[in-house]
Amino acid sequence: MNTQSNFPKISLFFSAIFLIFSCLIFFFFYRAINNNEKESQAKELEWRNESFRRDEIKTLDRSIKIIEGEMKQLETHFAQSSDIVPFLDTIEGLALKVGAKAEVASVNILTDQTGLMVGLKGSGNFENLYKFLTLLENSPYELEFIDMDLRRETELNAGNKNVTVSKWNVIFTIKLLSFTP
């Protein structure tokens, strides 16, 4: 009888120890899983922030590429001190497009204010000079016409002394307002 009464006590004792041991292992793994989950959430948040930052960088890069074209177009409206010669060539080229002749007589960089003064001599028939003036007014540069002197000259035709040929000469004084020294 003694053996039977000890057997349930021993098995109850081992069962209680096994239960406590199992509970301790359960809580140990439960905390480890919770810690890993917190770390995982922190890493996932860090990854999302990094992904969001990279998406923002890509968006900014695309925006910059889109704006670059607009910046280049905007910069064509301004002449810098290093771009004076191409600007002057552009003006002379406009005259050639309409059949007039133009040459730059003077160029002065204004010191008291930003601007560039250009003296321009042109010649041709009236229609061509008028078209040239229209092209200058509609050029991408912001120009202010300070002075214009338009004169008509008549010459006798070399082959026929009774026929006169009208020739027009113009002198423009133009201020380039969109000039950045």
C-alpha contacts under 8 A as a table, 3 or more apart, distances in Angstrom:
res1	aa1	res2	aa2	distance
1	M	4	Q	5.27
1	M	5	S	6.36
2	N	5	S	5.25
2	N	6	N	6.21
3	T	6	N	5.19
3	T	7	F	6.05
4	Q	7	F	5.24
4	Q	8	P	6.98
5	S	8	P	6.01
5	S	9	K	6.85
6	N	9	K	5.16
6	N	10	I	6.07
7	F	10	I	5.23
7	F	11	S	6.12
8	P	11	S	5.17
8	P	12	L	5.83
9	K	12	L	4.95
9	K	13	F	5.95
10	I	13	F	4.93
10	I	14	F	6.11
11	S	14	F	5.05
11	S	15	S	5.83
12	L	15	S	4.93
12	L	16	A	6.05
13	F	16	A	5.12
13	F	17	I	6.23
14	F	17	I	5.02
14	F	18	F	5.91
15	S	18	F	5.00
15	S	19	L	5.97
16	A	19	L	4.96
16	A	20	I	6.14
17	I	20	I	5.10
17	I	21	F	5.94
18	F	21	F	4.98
18	F	22	S	5.87
19	L	22	S	5.03
19	L	23	C	6.07
20	I	23	C	5.03
20	I	24	L	6.14
21	F	24	L	5.11
21	F	25	I	6.21
22	S	25	I	5.10
22	S	26	F	5.99
23	C	26	F	4.90
23	C	27	F	6.12
24	L	27	F	5.20
24	L	28	F	6.05
25	I	28	F	5.00
25	I	29	F	6.15
26	F	29	F	5.30
26	F	30	Y	5.91
27	F	30	Y	4.80
27	F	31	R	6.06
28	F	31	R	5.35
28	F	32	A	6.21
29	F	32	A	4.90
29	F	33	I	5.96
30	Y	33	I	5.14
30	Y	34	N	6.17
31	R	34	N	4.97
31	R	35	N	6.02
32	A	35	N	5.09
32	A	36	N	6.07
33	I	36	N	5.03
33	I	37	E	5.99
34	N	37	E	4.94
34	N	38	K	6.15
35	N	38	K	5.08
35	N	39	E	6.16
36	N	39	E	5.02
36	N	40	S	5.89
37	E	40	S	4.87
37	E	41	Q	6.04
38	K	41	Q	5.07
38	K	42	A	6.11
39	E	42	A	4.99
39	E	43	K	6.05
40	S	43	K	5.06
40	S	44	E	5.95
41	Q	44	E	4.93
41	Q	45	L	6.02
42	A	45	L	5.08
42	A	46	E	6.12
43	K	46	E	4.94
43	K	47	W	6.00
44	E	47	W	4.93
44	E	48	R	6.07
45	L	48	R	5.04
45	L	49	N	6.11
46	E	49	N	5.11
46	E	50	E	6.15
47	W	50	E	5.05
47	W	51	S	5.97
48	R	51	S	4.91
48	R	52	F	5.92
49	N	52	F	5.01
49	N	53	R	6.04
50	E	53	R	4.98
50	E	54	R	6.13
51	S	54	R	5.09
51	S	55	D	6.15
52	F	55	D	5.03
52	F	56	E	6.17
53	R	56	E	5.02
53	R	57	I	6.20
54	R	57	I	4.96
54	R	58	K	6.16
55	D	58	K	5.04
55	D	59	T	6.10
56	E	59	T	4.97
56	E	60	L	6.04
57	I	60	L	5.03
57	I	61	D	5.99
58	K	61	D	4.96
58	K	62	R	6.16
59	T	62	R	5.11
59	T	63	S	6.09
60	L	63	S	4.90
60	L	64	I	6.01
61	D	64	I	5.07
61	D	65	K	6.23
62	R	65	K	5.08
62	R	66	I	6.22
63	S	66	I	5.05
63	S	67	I	6.03
64	I	67	I	4.95
64	I	68	E	5.92
65	K	68	E	5.13
65	K	69	G	7.15
66	I	69	G	6.03
66	I	70	E	7.17
67	I	70	E	5.00
67	I	71	M	5.97
68	E	71	M	4.90
68	E	72	K	6.12
69	G	72	K	5.16
69	G	73	Q	6.25
70	E	73	Q	5.00
70	E	74	L	6.07
71	M	74	L	4.92
71	M	75	E	5.95
72	K	75	E	5.02
72	K	76	T	6.38
73	Q	76	T	5.32
73	Q	77	H	7.31
74	L	77	H	5.56
74	L	78	F	7.41
75	E	78	F	5.30
75	E	79	A	7.73
76	T	79	A	7.19
76	T	140	P	6.96
76	T	141	Y	7.57
77	H	140	P	5.13
77	H	141	Y	4.73
77	H	142	E	7.05
77	H	178	S	6.68
78	F	141	Y	6.33
78	F	142	E	7.91
78	F	178	S	4.77
78	F	179	F	5.59
78	F	180	T	6.93
79	A	82	S	7.92
79	A	83	D	5.63
79	A	84	I	6.62
79	A	87	F	6.93
79	A	141	Y	7.74
79	A	178	S	6.27
79	A	179	F	4.82
79	A	180	T	6.24
80	Q	83	D	5.04
80	Q	84	I	6.69
80	Q	179	F	5.67
80	Q	180	T	4.77
80	Q	181	P	5.71
81	S	84	I	5.65
81	S	179	F	7.43
81	S	180	T	6.52
81	S	181	P	4.98
82	S	85	V	7.68
83	D	86	P	5.54
83	D	87	F	6.22
84	I	87	F	5.08
84	I	88	L	6.18
85	V	88	L	5.10
85	V	89	D	6.08
86	P	89	D	4.93
86	P	90	T	6.02
87	F	90	T	5.02
87	F	91	I	6.41
88	L	91	I	5.10
88	L	92	E	6.33
88	L	104	V	7.27
89	D	92	E	5.12
89	D	93	G	5.94
90	T	93	G	4.92
90	T	94	L	6.21
91	I	94	L	5.19
91	I	95	A	6.77
91	I	136	L	7.36
92	E	95	A	5.29
92	E	96	L	6.59
92	E	101	K	7.60
92	E	102	A	5.47
92	E	103	E	6.31
92	E	104	V	7.70
93	G	96	L	5.06
93	G	97	K	6.32
94	L	97	K	5.16
94	L	98	V	6.90
94	L	132	F	6.55
94	L	135	L	6.76
94	L	136	L	7.54
95	A	98	V	5.58
95	A	99	G	6.37
95	A	100	A	4.95
95	A	101	K	5.73
95	A	102	A	5.86
95	A	122	G	8.00
95	A	129	L	7.84
95	A	132	F	5.45
96	L	99	G	5.04
96	L	100	A	5.52
96	L	101	K	6.15
96	L	102	A	7.66
97	K	100	A	7.57
98	V	128	N	5.61
98	V	129	L	7.93
98	V	131	K	6.45
98	V	132	F	6.33
99	G	124	G	7.35
99	G	128	N	5.94
100	A	122	G	6.98
100	A	123	S	5.97
100	A	124	G	4.88
100	A	125	N	7.37
100	A	128	N	5.51
100	A	129	L	6.18
100	A	132	F	7.22
101	K	122	G	5.39
101	K	123	S	5.23
101	K	124	G	6.26
102	A	120	L	6.84
102	A	121	K	5.58
102	A	122	G	4.12
102	A	123	S	6.49
103	E	120	L	5.87
103	E	121	K	5.41
103	E	122	G	6.39
104	V	107	V	7.63
104	V	118	V	7.18
104	V	119	G	6.02
104	V	120	L	4.55
104	V	121	K	6.26
105	A	118	V	7.50
105	A	119	G	5.05
105	A	120	L	5.24
105	A	121	K	6.30
106	S	117	M	7.87
106	S	118	V	5.61
106	S	119	G	4.66
106	S	120	L	7.02
107	V	116	L	7.12
107	V	117	M	5.71
107	V	118	V	4.60
107	V	119	G	6.33
108	N	116	L	5.82
108	N	117	M	5.00
108	N	118	V	6.48
109	I	114	T	7.98
109	I	115	G	6.39
109	I	116	L	4.62
109	I	117	M	6.26
110	L	113	Q	5.88
110	L	114	T	6.26
110	L	115	G	5.56
110	L	116	L	5.77
110	L	117	M	7.02
111	T	114	T	6.99
114	T	177	L	7.10
114	T	179	F	6.35
114	T	180	T	6.59
114	T	181	P	6.98
115	G	175	K	6.42
115	G	176	L	5.48
115	G	177	L	5.06
115	G	178	S	6.94
115	G	179	F	5.27
115	G	180	T	7.42
116	L	175	K	5.50
116	L	176	L	5.00
116	L	177	L	7.00
116	L	179	F	6.49
117	M	173	T	6.92
117	M	174	I	5.72
117	M	175	K	4.51
117	M	176	L	6.36
118	V	172	F	7.90
118	V	173	T	5.78
118	V	174	I	5.18
118	V	175	K	6.28
118	V	176	L	7.64
119	G	171	I	7.13
119	G	172	F	5.79
119	G	173	T	4.68
119	G	174	I	6.46
120	L	171	I	5.63
120	L	172	F	5.01
120	L	173	T	6.37
120	L	174	I	7.71
121	K	169	N	7.37
121	K	170	V	5.80
121	K	171	I	4.55
121	K	172	F	6.41
122	G	129	L	7.49
122	G	169	N	5.73
122	G	170	V	5.10
122	G	171	I	6.30
123	S	129	L	7.09
123	S	167	K	7.20
123	S	168	W	5.59
123	S	169	N	4.40
123	S	170	V	6.19
124	G	128	N	6.26
124	G	129	L	6.27
124	G	167	K	5.88
124	G	168	W	5.46
124	G	169	N	6.73
125	N	128	N	5.50
125	N	129	L	6.35
125	N	166	S	7.16
125	N	167	K	5.52
125	N	168	W	5.46
126	F	129	L	5.17
126	F	130	Y	6.05
126	F	167	K	7.70
126	F	168	W	6.03
127	E	130	Y	5.11
127	E	131	K	6.24
128	N	131	K	5.11
128	N	132	F	6.10
129	L	132	F	4.88
129	L	133	L	6.16
129	L	168	W	7.86
129	L	170	V	7.86
130	Y	133	L	5.08
130	Y	134	T	6.27
131	K	134	T	4.97
131	K	135	L	6.19
132	F	135	L	5.08
132	F	136	L	6.24
133	L	136	L	5.07
133	L	137	E	6.23
134	T	137	E	5.11
134	T	138	N	6.24
135	L	138	N	5.10
135	L	139	S	5.91
136	L	139	S	5.12
136	L	143	L	7.84
137	E	143	L	7.04
139	S	142	E	7.55
141	Y	176	L	7.19
141	Y	177	L	7.82
141	Y	178	S	6.26
142	E	176	L	6.12
142	E	177	L	5.43
142	E	178	S	5.36
143	L	174	I	6.52
143	L	175	K	5.69
143	L	176	L	4.73
143	L	177	L	5.73
143	L	178	S	7.47
144	E	174	I	5.74
144	E	175	K	5.02
144	E	176	L	6.44
144	E	177	L	6.88
145	F	148	M	7.33
145	F	172	F	7.24
145	F	173	T	6.17
145	F	174	I	4.65
145	F	175	K	6.29
146	I	172	F	7.67
146	I	173	T	5.36
146	I	174	I	5.59
146	I	175	K	6.66
147	D	171	I	7.90
147	D	172	F	5.77
147	D	173	T	4.91
147	D	174	I	7.12
148	M	170	V	6.87
148	M	171	I	5.62
148	M	172	F	4.59
148	M	173	T	6.34
149	D	170	V	5.41
149	D	171	I	5.12
149	D	172	F	6.65
150	L	168	W	7.02
150	L	169	N	5.83
150	L	170	V	4.34
150	L	171	I	6.63
151	R	168	W	5.66
151	R	169	N	5.32
151	R	170	V	6.28
152	R	166	S	6.69
152	R	167	K	5.84
152	R	168	W	4.47
152	R	169	N	6.38
153	E	166	S	5.81
153	E	167	K	5.16
153	E	168	W	5.96
153	E	169	N	7.53
154	T	164	T	6.06
154	T	165	V	5.50
154	T	166	S	4.51
154	T	167	K	5.99
155	E	164	T	5.37
155	E	165	V	5.26
155	E	166	S	6.54
155	E	167	K	7.63
156	L	160	N	7.53
156	L	161	K	5.71
156	L	162	N	7.00
156	L	163	V	5.96
156	L	164	T	4.50
156	L	165	V	6.17
157	N	160	N	5.35
157	N	161	K	5.69
157	N	162	N	7.50
157	N	163	V	5.70
157	N	164	T	5.75
157	N	165	V	6.28
158	A	161	K	6.39
160	N	163	V	5.87
161	K	164	T	7.68
176	L	179	F	6.05
